[in-house]
Every structure is written in structure tokens, then in C-alpha cells.
Amino acid sequence: MTARMTCKCGQALSNSQAPNEVNLIVFTDTEWENICNREHIQQWMIPLPKYDVWRCPTCERIYVFERGSNDAKIVYVKETPDQ
């Protein structure tokens, strides 16, 4: 499903093009291990991740959505270490 939104920094985000630099495919290590331990892996056999994760290419904010939800469950903001 294609979606779009505006990041808090003002950058327009969309997953309408594939591949894109916004949509990240994220699995836990356990989920990935279970996928890789199958005898035969075909691309269509890989399940969708539990969460949709988007990264803004401008400010690098990370938005985490529960699958099927239009509202971000968690937003991470890049933190710059003090010098």
C-alpha cells in the first residue's frame, strides 16, 4: 500500500516508488533467524515485518508504524553527541 506524509522537518515522504530511500525493512534478529532457518526461501515466502519503518532522508527521523496504522507509534530523532 502506498502512503505519504510530511516529516516534522517539512520533507515530503512517500513510499510510492520502489525501491525508495524512505521505507526500511526491519526484522528482529529472532524473526530473521526464523526466516533464514527455512529449508527453502523464496522471496514471496518472506513475511511482512511487524512494523512499517520510515526514515526521513533530510533530518534522519525514524517513524515506526504498526502495520495497518496511519499514525506513528514511535518517532526517533537523531541525537548529535556533544563535543
The 8 nearest C-alpha neighbors of each residue, nearest first, counted from 0:
[[1, 2, 15, 14, 67, 3, 66, 13],
 [0, 2, 15, 14, 3, 13, 16, 17],
 [1, 3, 13, 14, 0, 15, 4, 12],
 [4, 2, 13, 12, 14, 1, 5, 11],
 [3, 5, 12, 11, 6, 13, 2, 10],
 [4, 6, 11, 10, 12, 9, 7, 3],
 [5, 7, 9, 8, 10, 11, 4, 12],
 [6, 8, 9, 5, 10, 60, 58, 55],
 [9, 7, 6, 10, 58, 57, 5, 55],
 [8, 10, 6, 7, 5, 11, 57, 12],
 [11, 9, 6, 5, 8, 12, 57, 55],
 [10, 12, 5, 4, 6, 9, 13, 3],
 [13, 11, 4, 3, 5, 10, 6, 21],
 [14, 12, 3, 15, 2, 4, 11, 21],
 [13, 15, 16, 1, 2, 22, 19, 21],
 [16, 14, 1, 13, 17, 2, 3, 19],
 [17, 15, 14, 19, 18, 13, 1, 20],
 [18, 16, 19, 15, 14, 20, 22, 21],
 [17, 19, 16, 20, 14, 22, 15, 21],
 [18, 20, 17, 21, 16, 22, 14, 15],
 [19, 21, 22, 56, 18, 54, 23, 55],
 [20, 22, 54, 53, 19, 55, 23, 14],
 [21, 23, 53, 52, 20, 14, 19, 54],
 [24, 22, 52, 53, 25, 21, 54, 51],
 [25, 23, 22, 48, 26, 52, 51, 47],
 [24, 26, 23, 48, 27, 52, 50, 51],
 [27, 25, 30, 31, 48, 28, 24, 49],
 [26, 28, 30, 29, 31, 25, 32, 48],
 [27, 29, 31, 30, 32, 26, 33, 25],
 [30, 28, 32, 27, 31, 33, 26, 34],
 [31, 29, 27, 33, 32, 28, 26, 34],
 [32, 30, 34, 28, 33, 29, 26, 35],
 [31, 33, 29, 35, 34, 30, 36, 28],
 [34, 32, 30, 36, 31, 35, 29, 37],
 [33, 35, 31, 32, 36, 37, 30, 45],
 [36, 34, 32, 37, 33, 31, 40, 38],
 [37, 35, 33, 34, 32, 38, 39, 31],
 [38, 36, 35, 39, 34, 40, 33, 32],
 [37, 39, 36, 40, 35, 34, 41, 33],
 [40, 38, 37, 41, 36, 35, 44, 34],
 [41, 39, 37, 44, 42, 38, 35, 45],
 [40, 42, 44, 43, 39, 45, 37, 38],
 [43, 41, 44, 45, 40, 46, 39, 34],
 [42, 44, 41, 45, 46, 40, 47, 39],
 [45, 43, 41, 42, 46, 40, 34, 39],
 [44, 46, 43, 42, 47, 34, 41, 40],
 [47, 45, 44, 48, 43, 34, 49, 42],
 [46, 48, 49, 45, 50, 24, 66, 51],
 [49, 47, 50, 26, 25, 46, 24, 51],
 [48, 50, 66, 47, 65, 51, 26, 25],
 [51, 49, 65, 66, 48, 64, 52, 63],
 [50, 52, 64, 63, 66, 65, 53, 48],
 [53, 51, 63, 23, 62, 22, 50, 64],
 [52, 54, 22, 62, 21, 61, 23, 63],
 [55, 53, 61, 21, 59, 60, 56, 62],
 [54, 56, 59, 60, 57, 58, 21, 61],
 [57, 55, 59, 58, 54, 21, 20, 60],
 [58, 56, 55, 59, 10, 8, 60, 54],
 [57, 59, 60, 55, 56, 8, 77, 76],
 [60, 58, 55, 56, 54, 57, 61, 77],
 [61, 59, 76, 55, 75, 58, 54, 77],
 [60, 62, 54, 75, 74, 53, 59, 63],
 [61, 63, 74, 53, 52, 71, 73, 54],
 [64, 62, 52, 73, 71, 72, 51, 74],
 [65, 63, 71, 51, 72, 50, 66, 68],
 [64, 66, 50, 68, 67, 51, 72, 63],
 [65, 67, 50, 68, 51, 64, 49, 48],
 [66, 68, 65, 69, 64, 51, 50, 70],
 [69, 67, 65, 70, 66, 64, 71, 72],
 [70, 68, 71, 67, 64, 65, 66, 2],
 [71, 69, 68, 72, 64, 65, 63, 73],
 [70, 72, 64, 63, 73, 62, 69, 74],
 [71, 73, 64, 63, 70, 65, 74, 62],
 [72, 74, 63, 71, 62, 75, 64, 61],
 [75, 73, 62, 61, 63, 76, 71, 60],
 [76, 74, 61, 60, 62, 73, 77, 63],
 [75, 77, 60, 78, 74, 61, 59, 58],
 [78, 76, 60, 59, 79, 75, 58, 61],
 [77, 79, 76, 80, 75, 81, 60, 59],
 [78, 80, 81, 77, 82, 76, 59, 58],
 [81, 79, 82, 78, 77, 76, 59, 75],
 [82, 80, 79, 78, 77, 76, 58, 59],
 [81, 80, 79, 78, 77, 76, 58, 59]]
